[in-house]
Amino acid sequence: MLFRPALAFVLLLISPVPLAQPLLAQAALPPRPYGQFLRVKVNTGERSRLTVKKNWLGKRRLNPTVPILVLAGHADSQRMSGSGTNGYAVAVRGARPMQPGMTDETFWNLKTAQRIARLGRQRGLDIRFYDPGVRTIYNADDPRTNWSTGRRHVQAGGYALEIHYDAYGRDGYGSGVIPRVYGGQTVIDEHLAKEFGSFPYDFRGMLGAPKRGITMLEVGKLEGDLENKLRNPATRDGALNTLADRVVNTIAQALGVPEPFFQMPSLPTLPANRATASQQRSLPAQIPPPPAIERHPLAVTRYPSSG
């Protein structure tokens, strides 16, 4: 008579279920709808009315593995000039801000940038999110600011994208890309312009972020269906997924990265093996700031954003 452990081992050997199937491999994923995630239709409103004045062409090609840094506009400039729009709901309808101490635009910049980085990693991009962690930094050349961190990232060969929402009503221009100037416009800038619209590269005399090599994306005016879908708890998560999905897919197309399945929820983590270890790469959650303050000849004036 076989002992129970031995019998169990024999049954496992003859079982038709593959025991060592690499669950993290794309080929092993079940067909759709596995990996799909909640989305809702979101109308980002009119495209930038300055799209007709586009005076640049993004031709610079980037390696598909280029490190991408996503920043949240105004995350380091609250309670000062250029802190972002309050949005229609707060400014006109008198709604409570999403979070005390910051403009609604900054709140949604943070949420959207974080979601872009998360979906981008699942999409196979080398992408991460940076949060300065301090909401008011008066010195634009402080190493913790978006501008300083983004500039260092671009100088090291990466691509930096800062997320914004435009002002509501007549003060806003609509969705669109304000491309980086330092380093030259890239194919990512061009693809984002086709998807969202565009601004001239020298918009408002050339803003601080593009001067430092950081591309800015105005997702849309913070009003109407866009703002309502974000503020409604029932549609918020799906709206963020939809917006992030547009950005991530546009970047992936620009870089020529083939589309795998999105993995939400994430697949179980398995012990590393030769088949999967070479495919997996751990990415830091954020870039730690350097210890010393860097000085830069560019002006440190915080230009007020349209969003």
VOPAGU-2260 file (C-alpha; in pm, 1 decimal, decimal comma):
REM VOPAGU-2260
SITE   aa  ch    i         X         Y         Z
SITE  MET   A    0       0,0       0,0       0,0
SITE  LEU   A    1     133,4     344,1     -92,6
SITE  PHE   A    2     172,9     607,8     172,1
SITE  ARG   A    3     -59,5     907,1     124,7
SITE  PRO   A    4     221,2    1152,1      39,5
SITE  ALA   A    5     355,2     915,0    -223,1
SITE  LEU   A    6       6,5     860,9    -366,9
SITE  ALA   A    7     -49,7    1233,2    -390,0
SITE  PHE   A    8     281,4    1273,4    -573,4
SITE  VAL   A    9     180,4    1009,4    -828,9
SITE  LEU   A   10    -156,6    1176,2    -886,8
SITE  LEU   A   11      16,7    1506,3    -947,2
SITE  LEU   A   12     247,7    1348,2   -1200,1
SITE  ILE   A   13     -40,4    1207,2   -1405,7
SITE  SER   A   14    -256,1    1516,6   -1369,2
SITE  PRO   A   15    -325,4    1697,2   -1701,6
SITE  VAL   A   16    -280,2    2038,6   -1531,1
SITE  PRO   A   17      65,6    2183,6   -1610,3
SITE  LEU   A   18     233,0    2250,4   -1276,6
SITE  ALA   A   19     512,1    2477,6   -1392,1
SITE  GLN   A   20     307,1    2696,6   -1623,0
SITE  PRO   A   21     458,8    3049,3   -1614,8
SITE  LEU   A   22     152,4    3247,8   -1510,2
SITE  LEU   A   23     334,5    3577,5   -1563,4
SITE  ALA   A   24     404,6    3504,8   -1928,5
SITE  GLN   A   25     174,2    3677,2   -2174,5
SITE  ALA   A   26     121,5    3353,5   -2369,9
SITE  ALA   A   27     -25,9    3191,5   -2059,3
SITE  LEU   A   28    -294,4    3456,2   -2007,1
SITE  PRO   A   29    -652,9    3349,0   -2076,6
SITE  PRO   A   30    -831,7    3526,8   -2362,0
SITE  ARG   A   31   -1012,2    3853,2   -2301,2
SITE  PRO   A   32   -1199,6    3978,0   -2105,1
SITE  TYR   A   33    -933,7    3871,3   -1853,6
SITE  GLY   A   34    -721,3    4167,5   -1755,9
SITE  GLN   A   35    -971,7    4427,9   -1870,3
SITE  PHE   A   36   -1043,6    4704,5   -1623,1
SITE  LEU   A   37   -1332,5    4931,4   -1544,7
SITE  ARG   A   38   -1372,1    5221,2   -1783,9
SITE  VAL   A   39   -1640,3    5481,1   -1846,9
SITE  LYS   A   40   -1691,9    5720,6   -2134,4
SITE  VAL   A   41   -1536,9    6057,8   -2056,8
SITE  ASN   A   42   -1575,7    6366,1   -2271,8
SITE  THR   A   43   -1260,1    6574,8   -2228,7
SITE  GLY   A   44   -1423,1    6862,2   -2415,5
SITE  GLU   A   45   -1286,1    7079,1   -2689,7
SITE  ARG   A   46    -932,6    7042,6   -2814,4
SITE  SER   A   47    -703,7    7340,5   -2774,8
SITE  ARG   A   48    -816,2    7625,4   -2996,0
SITE  LEU   A   49    -445,5    7692,5   -3051,4
SITE  THR   A   50    -400,4    7361,1   -3232,0
SITE  VAL   A   51    -425,4    7554,0   -3558,7
SITE  LYS   A   52    -117,3    7751,7   -3449,0
SITE  LYS   A   53      99,0    7444,3   -3395,2
SITE  ASN   A   54     453,8    7550,7   -3489,8
SITE  TRP   A   55     651,4    7236,5   -3411,7
SITE  LEU   A   56     691,3    6879,4   -3532,4
SITE  GLY   A   57     788,6    6595,4   -3303,6
SITE  LYS   A   58    1037,4    6392,0   -3505,5
SITE  ARG   A   59    1294,5    6281,0   -3250,3
SITE  ARG   A   60    1266,3    5904,7   -3205,2
SITE  LEU   A   61    1310,8    5743,5   -2866,5
SITE  ASN   A   62    1412,7    5394,5   -2767,0
SITE  PRO   A   63    1108,8    5178,4   -2673,3
SITE  THR   A   64    1273,9    5126,2   -2334,0
SITE  VAL   A   65    1326,4    5497,6   -2267,2
SITE  PRO   A   66    1268,2    5576,7   -1896,6
SITE  ILE   A   67     951,7    5785,7   -1866,2
SITE  LEU   A   68     884,8    6012,2   -1570,0
SITE  VAL   A   69     528,8    6131,3   -1499,6
SITE  LEU   A   70     478,5    6445,5   -1293,5
SITE  ALA   A   71     167,1    6609,1   -1147,8
SITE  GLY   A   72     142,9    6975,1   -1240,1
SITE  HIS   A   73     141,5    7224,5    -949,7
SITE  ALA   A   74     221,8    6949,5    -697,7
SITE  ASP   A   75     496,7    7172,4    -553,5
SITE  SER   A   76     336,3    7515,7    -595,2
SITE  GLN   A   77      26,9    7531,0    -374,8
SITE  ARG   A   78     -74,0    7843,9    -182,4
SITE  MET   A   79     128,7    8057,1    -422,6
SITE  SER   A   80     104,1    8205,6    -770,9
SITE  GLY   A   81      52,8    7936,6   -1031,0
SITE  SER   A   82    -120,8    7680,4    -809,9
SITE  GLY   A   83    -363,3    7559,6   -1078,0
SITE  THR   A   84    -734,6    7600,2   -1139,8
SITE  ASN   A   85    -999,7    7534,9    -877,1
SITE  GLY   A   86   -1229,3    7396,0   -1144,7
SITE  TYR   A   87   -1587,2    7489,7   -1229,1
SITE  ALA   A   88   -1745,7    7293,4    -944,5
SITE  VAL   A   89   -1553,6    7476,4    -671,7
SITE  ALA   A   90   -1515,4    7821,2    -828,6
SITE  VAL   A   91   -1866,7    7860,2    -972,6
SITE  ARG   A   92   -2093,5    7609,4    -799,1
SITE  GLY   A   93   -1936,0    7646,3    -456,7
SITE  ALA   A   94   -1855,5    7278,2    -411,3
SITE  ARG   A   95   -1602,3    7169,7    -151,3
SITE  PRO   A   96   -1248,3    7118,7    -277,2
SITE  MET   A   97   -1148,3    6756,3    -324,9
SITE  GLN   A   98    -877,8    6807,0     -63,2
SITE  PRO   A   99    -827,1    7107,7     164,1
SITE  GLY   A  100    -507,8    7298,5     100,9
SITE  MET   A  101    -478,7    7229,0    -270,1
SITE  THR   A  102    -659,7    7324,3    -587,9
SITE  ASP   A  103    -882,7    7065,0    -748,3
SITE  GLU   A  104    -657,7    7064,2   -1052,2
SITE  THR   A  105    -360,8    6960,5    -841,0
SITE  PHE   A  106    -568,0    6685,6    -679,3
SITE  TRP   A  107    -663,0    6542,1   -1019,0
SITE  ASN   A  108    -313,9    6596,3   -1159,5
SITE  LEU   A  109    -182,0    6371,9    -883,1
SITE  LYS   A  110    -448,2    6104,1    -926,4
SITE  THR   A  111    -413,9    6098,5   -1305,1
SITE  ALA   A  112     -34,6    6092,8   -1308,5
SITE  GLN   A  113     -31,3    5807,7   -1057,1
SITE  ARG   A  114    -279,0    5609,0   -1266,4
SITE  ILE   A  115     -79,2    5667,2   -1585,5
SITE  ALA   A  116     233,9    5531,8   -1420,0
SITE  ARG   A  117      50,8    5227,2   -1283,6
SITE  LEU   A  118    -115,3    5133,7   -1612,3
SITE  GLY   A  119     199,9    5217,5   -1804,6
SITE  ARG   A  120     401,8    4964,2   -1607,3
SITE  GLN   A  121     136,6    4702,0   -1673,5
SITE  ARG   A  122     150,6    4801,2   -2039,4
SITE  GLY   A  123     523,1    4722,3   -2045,5
SITE  LEU   A  124     662,5    5076,3   -2033,6
SITE  ASP   A  125     956,2    5183,7   -1818,8
SITE  ILE   A  126     748,8    5448,1   -1646,2
SITE  ARG   A  127     728,9    5589,1   -1295,4
SITE  PHE   A  128     566,9    5869,7   -1101,5
SITE  TYR   A  129     741,6    6139,3    -898,9
SITE  ASP   A  130     580,4    6331,4    -615,2
SITE  PRO   A  131     789,5    6607,5    -451,3
SITE  GLY   A  132     607,0    6538,8    -125,9
SITE  VAL   A  133     615,7    6910,3     -33,9
SITE  ARG   A  134     324,8    7111,3    -168,8
SITE  THR   A  135     483,5    7458,0    -148,3
SITE  ILE   A  136     839,6    7511,1    -271,4
SITE  TYR   A  137     913,1    7873,3    -354,4
SITE  ASN   A  138    1253,8    7816,9    -512,7
SITE  ALA   A  139    1195,1    7667,2    -857,0
SITE  ASP   A  140    1552,4    7534,9    -862,7
SITE  ASP   A  141    1510,3    7343,6    -538,5
SITE  PRO   A  142    1612,3    6985,3    -630,2
SITE  ARG   A  143    1276,3    6850,8    -510,1
SITE  THR   A  144    1060,0    7044,4    -756,1
SITE  ASN   A  145     901,5    6896,4   -1065,0
SITE  TRP   A  146    1113,1    7123,1   -1281,3
SITE  SER   A  147    1444,5    7022,4   -1125,8
SITE  THR   A  148    1362,0    6652,6   -1108,9
SITE  GLY   A  149    1224,8    6647,9   -1463,1
SITE  ARG   A  150    1525,3    6835,5   -1598,3
SITE  ARG   A  151    1768,3    6588,5   -1441,5
SITE  HIS   A  152    1567,3    6299,8   -1582,3
SITE  VAL   A  153    1571,7    6443,6   -1935,7
SITE  GLN   A  154    1941,0    6530,1   -1917,9
SITE  ALA   A  155    2005,8    6164,9   -1828,3
SITE  GLY   A  156    1828,7    6056,5   -2149,7
SITE  GLY   A  157    1474,0    6006,1   -2023,6
SITE  TYR   A  158    1136,6    6152,5   -2120,4
SITE  ALA   A  159     932,4    6361,7   -1874,2
SITE  LEU   A  160     558,4    6434,2   -1895,6
SITE  GLU   A  161     372,4    6670,7   -1661,2
SITE  ILE   A  162      -4,5    6626,1   -1630,2
SITE  HIS   A  163    -239,8    6924,8   -1609,5
SITE  TYR   A  164    -610,4    7008,7   -1634,3
SITE  ASP   A  165    -697,0    7333,5   -1806,4
SITE  ALA   A  166    -896,2    7621,9   -1661,5
SITE  TYR   A  167   -1273,6    7618,6   -1706,8
SITE  GLY   A  168   -1475,4    7854,4   -1926,5
SITE  ARG   A  169   -1318,7    8125,1   -2138,1
SITE  ASP   A  170    -993,8    8120,4   -1941,2
SITE  GLY   A  171    -914,9    7770,7   -2065,9
SITE  TYR   A  172    -797,0    7670,2   -2411,6
SITE  GLY   A  173    -892,6    7301,6   -2414,5
SITE  SER   A  174    -697,2    6977,8   -2421,0
SITE  GLY   A  175    -356,4    6967,6   -2582,5
SITE  VAL   A  176      18,7    6925,1   -2560,4
SITE  ILE   A  177     270,5    7196,0   -2480,9
SITE  PRO   A  178     586,4    7022,6   -2604,4
SITE  ARG   A  179     926,0    7028,8   -2448,8
SITE  VAL   A  180    1176,9    7271,7   -2599,5
SITE  TYR   A  181    1501,7    7157,7   -2440,2
SITE  GLY   A  182    1604,3    6835,4   -2612,5
SITE  GLY   A  183    1370,5    6886,1   -2908,3
SITE  GLN   A  184    1019,5    6762,0   -2971,5
SITE  THR   A  185     978,0    6382,7   -2980,3
SITE  VAL   A  186     749,5    6129,6   -3145,8
SITE  ILE   A  187     565,8    6099,3   -2812,9
SITE  ASP   A  188     487,5    6471,0   -2823,3
SITE  GLU   A  189     361,6    6436,3   -3180,3
SITE  HIS   A  190     137,8    6137,1   -3102,7
SITE  LEU   A  191      -5,9    6307,5   -2795,1
SITE  ALA   A  192     -78,9    6616,1   -3005,6
SITE  LYS   A  193    -275,9    6403,8   -3254,2
SITE  GLU   A  194    -472,3    6248,8   -2967,9
SITE  PHE   A  195    -539,4    6558,3   -2753,2
SITE  GLY   A  196    -457,9    6867,7   -2960,6
SITE  SER   A  197    -164,1    7103,9   -2922,2
SITE  PHE   A  198     -27,3    7441,2   -2820,5
SITE  PRO   A  199     261,2    7634,7   -2980,6
SITE  TYR   A  200     596,8    7543,0   -2828,7
SITE  ASP   A  201     639,2    7907,0   -2721,4
SITE  PHE   A  202     297,2    7932,5   -2557,0
SITE  ARG   A  203     294,4    8226,1   -2310,8
SITE  GLY   A  204     649,5    8313,4   -2399,2
SITE  MET   A  205     767,5    7957,4   -2330,5
SITE  LEU   A  206     677,9    7803,8   -1995,8
SITE  GLY   A  207     922,7    7685,4   -1733,2
SITE  ALA   A  208     862,7    7312,9   -1776,2
SITE  PRO   A  209     921,9    7297,7   -2155,6
SITE  LYS   A  210    1235,4    7510,5   -2110,1
SITE  ARG   A  211    1369,1    7231,4   -1893,0
SITE  GLY   A  212    1273,3    6951,8   -2131,8
SITE  ILE   A  213     940,2    6858,0   -1973,5
SITE  THR   A  214     636,1    6811,6   -2195,9
SITE  MET   A  215     304,4    6933,0   -2053,1
SITE  LEU   A  216     -28,5    6766,3   -2127,9
SITE  GLU   A  217    -353,6    6952,3   -2065,6
SITE  VAL   A  218    -605,1    6666,7   -2035,8
SITE  GLY   A  219    -904,1    6897,2   -2076,5
SITE  LYS   A  220   -1089,8    7184,9   -1914,0
SITE  LEU   A  221   -1186,7    7106,7   -1555,6
SITE  GLU   A  222   -1558,0    7139,8   -1618,8
SITE  GLY   A  223   -1854,5    6957,7   -1769,6
SITE  ASP   A  224   -1859,7    6583,8   -1819,3
SITE  LEU   A  225   -1488,5    6548,7   -1746,1
SITE  GLU   A  226   -1509,9    6711,1   -1404,1
SITE  ASN   A  227   -1842,0    6544,8   -1321,0
SITE  LYS   A  228   -1710,2    6195,2   -1398,9
SITE  LEU   A  229   -1401,8    6257,0   -1186,7
SITE  ARG   A  230   -1595,6    6396,9    -890,5
SITE  ASN   A  231   -1865,9    6128,3    -889,2
SITE  PRO   A  232   -1746,1    5840,5    -665,6
SITE  ALA   A  233   -1939,8    5594,0    -882,0
SITE  THR   A  234   -1748,3    5685,5   -1198,9
SITE  ARG   A  235   -1420,1    5820,2   -1061,4
SITE  ASP   A  236   -1210,4    5505,0   -1086,3
SITE  GLY   A  237   -1334,4    5423,4   -1435,9
SITE  ALA   A  238   -1277,5    5781,8   -1550,3
SITE  LEU   A  239    -917,2    5779,6   -1427,4
SITE  ASN   A  240    -862,2    5445,8   -1603,2
SITE  THR   A  241   -1006,4    5582,4   -1927,0
SITE  LEU   A  242    -790,2    5893,9   -1922,8
SITE  ALA   A  243    -475,8    5705,0   -1826,3
SITE  ASP   A  244    -548,8    5442,7   -2090,2
SITE  ARG   A  245    -555,7    5708,7   -2362,3
SITE  VAL   A  246    -222,8    5853,2   -2253,0
SITE  VAL   A  247     -49,4    5518,7   -2204,6
SITE  ASN   A  248    -168,3    5371,0   -2533,7
SITE  THR   A  249     -64,9    5685,8   -2719,4
SITE  ILE   A  250     284,3    5671,3   -2569,8
SITE  ALA   A  251     313,3    5299,8   -2643,6
SITE  GLN   A  252     210,8    5354,7   -3005,6
SITE  ALA   A  253     464,3    5634,8   -3041,7
SITE  LEU   A  254     740,0    5406,8   -2912,5
SITE  GLY   A  255     625,0    5104,9   -3112,4
SITE  VAL   A  256     563,3    4891,9   -2802,3
SITE  PRO   A  257     328,2    4601,2   -2890,1
SITE  GLU   A  258       7,8    4579,7   -2688,4
SITE  PRO   A  259      -6,3    4310,3   -2420,5
SITE  PHE   A  260    -298,7    4248,2   -2186,8
SITE  PHE   A  261    -354,6    4492,5   -1906,6
SITE  GLN   A  262    -330,9    4300,5   -1583,1
SITE  MET   A  263    -582,2    4429,7   -1329,6
SITE  PRO   A  264    -592,4    4278,1   -1078,9
SITE  SER   A  265    -228,5    4181,0   -1092,2
SITE  LEU   A  266    -139,6    3818,0   -1145,9
SITE  PRO   A  267       3,8    3629,0    -847,5
SITE  THR   A  268     373,0    3675,0    -787,3
SITE  LEU   A  269     570,0    3358,2    -852,3
SITE  PRO   A  270     925,7    3266,5    -759,1
SITE  ALA   A  271    1168,7    3390,0   -1023,0
SITE  ASN   A  272    1288,8    3135,5   -1274,9
SITE  ARG   A  273    1495,7    3143,2   -1589,5
SITE  ALA   A  274    1189,4    3174,7   -1811,5
SITE  THR   A  275    1049,2    3483,3   -1643,3
SITE  ALA   A  276    1334,6    3648,4   -1456,9
SITE  SER   A  277    1477,1    3808,6   -1769,2
SITE  GLN   A  278    1135,0    3956,3   -1852,0
SITE  GLN   A  279    1070,9    4110,8   -1512,6
SITE  ARG   A  280    1228,1    4435,5   -1405,2
SITE  SER   A  281    1167,4    4611,5   -1077,6
SITE  LEU   A  282    1103,8    4984,5   -1107,4
SITE  PRO   A  283    1146,6    5227,0    -819,9
SITE  ALA   A  284     825,4    5394,6    -705,3
SITE  GLN   A  285     982,8    5737,4    -736,5
SITE  ILE   A  286    1313,5    5911,4    -794,5
SITE  PRO   A  287    1482,4    6018,1    -470,5
SITE  PRO   A  288    1594,3    6381,8    -477,3
SITE  PRO   A  289    1967,8    6453,4    -469,6
SITE  PRO   A  290    2116,2    6589,7    -147,8
SITE  ALA   A  291    2247,6    6917,4    -288,2
SITE  ILE   A  292    2061,7    7207,5    -450,9
SITE  GLU   A  293    2146,6    7261,7    -814,5
SITE  ARG   A  294    2153,7    7602,4    -972,7
SITE  HIS   A  295    2043,8    7660,2   -1327,8
SITE  PRO   A  296    2068,8    7968,3   -1545,7
SITE  LEU   A  297    1702,2    7949,9   -1647,5
SITE  ALA   A  298    1463,7    8196,1   -1485,2
SITE  VAL   A  299    1294,0    8062,2   -1175,1
SITE  THR   A  300     973,2    8259,5   -1213,8
SITE  ARG   A  301     672,0    8033,0   -1172,9
SITE  TYR   A  302     465,6    8096,9   -1484,3
SITE  PRO   A  303      92,7    8080,0   -1408,8
SITE  SER   A  304     -56,5    7787,1   -1600,1
SITE  SER   A  305    -378,9    7797,0   -1792,6
SITE  GLY   A  306    -472,1    7502,8   -1575,8
